[in-house]
Amino acid sequence: MTKTLTGGCQCGRVRYTATIENDDAYLCHCRMCQRATGGFAASFVQVPSDAVTWDKAPDWYQSSPIAKRPFCSACGTPLGFTFIENYQNIDLTVGSFDDPSAFVPVLHSGAEGMHEAWLDTRDLERYYSATTESVAGRWKAAGMEVPE
């Protein structure tokens, strides 16, 4: 079930096209991914490096002695992860895809850094941006609708 998907950063400066073979994604809980994304985990889709075409190239930084990460220097969006030596794959951040809805997590990586309390949140209250006045009111004052 090969499909071609697009993605990029929040401001639109960096864009990519990726050919993926399945909907498998994973969560990495290692401290480097937590720091690189600012989240309790990073969510990734792994694809062969040659299956990604950068329409507008990202910036890169070496996040450790063994890895580097693409990102947008204009808006700060983290776009992925790859090993420096002998890399055959790149792991793209799930949230950077234009439509990430089909991806399904199939494993946890970097499990030594897991924060279990953040994994099962189904019983927490849910607030929607369009009905949260502190958010919706600001969008309205800016003359815009709340984005999806």
Beta strands, then each sheet from edge to edge (+ up, - down):
strand 1: 3-8
strand 2: 15-20
strand 3: 24-28
strand 4: 42-48
strand 5: 52-56
strand 6: 59-62
strand 7: 67-71
strand 8: 80-83
strand 9: 89-93
strand 10: 104-109
sheet 1: 1+ 2- 5+
sheet 2: 6+ 7- 8+ 9- 4+ 3- 10-
end
